[in-house]
């Protein structure tokens, strides 16, 4: 499956637009990860545990979007976008990644 943020696939003609596809992944965080991320924020540096969770959520969101595109018979997803959100209250934080784009059939 070809994924691109552009509205076309270089060297290929779009034969048909099959519809908008999307995939989402919501990952819970835990108190220990939050605690160590807070220390990292104070001392500076990167939070490896959060980065790992974001990469995992991104992969799951993309997988879900690709699966939806495949069920439509798509060869590619164009105009793809990734959105990252932190949701939840002070007691429980969740990380959400949403992937969306237009499923297309290539000539």
WODA-V327468 format. One record per residue. N is the residue number from 1. SS is DSSP state (H for helix, E for strand, C for the rest). PSI is psi in radians with two decimals (none if undefined). Layout:
BEGIN
{{N & SS & PSI} {N & SS & PSI}}
END
This chain:
BEGIN
{{1 & C & 2.21} {2 & E & 2.24} {3 & E & 2.30} {4 & C & 2.56} {5 & C & -0.17} {6 & C & 2.99} {7 & C & 0.15} {8 & C & 2.95} {9 & C & 2.04} {10 & C & 2.26} {11 & C & -0.02} {12 & C & 2.57} {13 & C & 2.42} {14 & E & 2.08} {15 & E & -0.46} {16 & E & 2.58} {17 & E & 2.19} {18 & E & -0.24} {19 & E & 2.97} {20 & E & 2.37} {21 & E & 2.67} {22 & E & 2.74} {23 & E & 2.46} {24 & E & 2.65} {25 & E & 2.26} {26 & E & 2.17} {27 & E & 2.29} {28 & E & 2.61} {29 & C & 2.88} {30 & C & 2.94} {31 & H & -0.65} {32 & H & -0.74} {33 & H & -0.75} {34 & H & -0.73} {35 & H & -0.86} {36 & H & -0.55} {37 & H & -0.64} {38 & H & -0.71} {39 & H & -0.74} {40 & H & -0.70} {41 & H & -0.70} {42 & H & -0.81} {43 & H & -0.32} {44 & C & 2.85} {45 & C & -3.05} {46 & C & 2.60} {47 & C & 1.67} {48 & H & -0.64} {49 & H & -0.71} {50 & H & -0.69} {51 & H & -0.70} {52 & H & -0.77} {53 & H & -0.68} {54 & H & -0.73} {55 & H & -0.71} {56 & H & -0.78} {57 & H & -0.69} {58 & H & -0.81} {59 & H & -0.74} {60 & H & -0.72} {61 & H & -0.75} {62 & H & -0.74} {63 & H & -0.80} {64 & H & -0.75} {65 & H & -0.75} {66 & H & -0.74} {67 & H & -0.74} {68 & H & -0.72} {69 & H & -0.70} {70 & H & -0.68} {71 & H & -0.41} {72 & C & -0.10} {73 & C & 0.42} {74 & C & 2.65} {75 & C & -0.36} {76 & E & 2.84} {77 & E & 2.10} {78 & E & 2.84} {79 & E & 0.53} {80 & E & 2.51} {81 & E & 2.50} {82 & E & 2.31} {83 & E & 2.40} {84 & E & 2.35} {85 & E & 2.59} {86 & E & 2.16} {87 & E & 2.80} {88 & E & 3.04} {89 & C & -2.90} {90 & C & -0.43} {91 & C & -0.43} {92 & C & 2.07} {93 & E & 2.49} {94 & E & 2.54} {95 & E & 2.28} {96 & E & 2.35} {97 & E & 2.27} {98 & E & 2.29} {99 & E & 2.38} {100 & E & 2.78} {101 & E & -3.01} {102 & E & 2.14} {103 & E & 2.32} {104 & E & 2.71} {105 & E & 2.26} {106 & E & 2.60} {107 & C & none}}
END
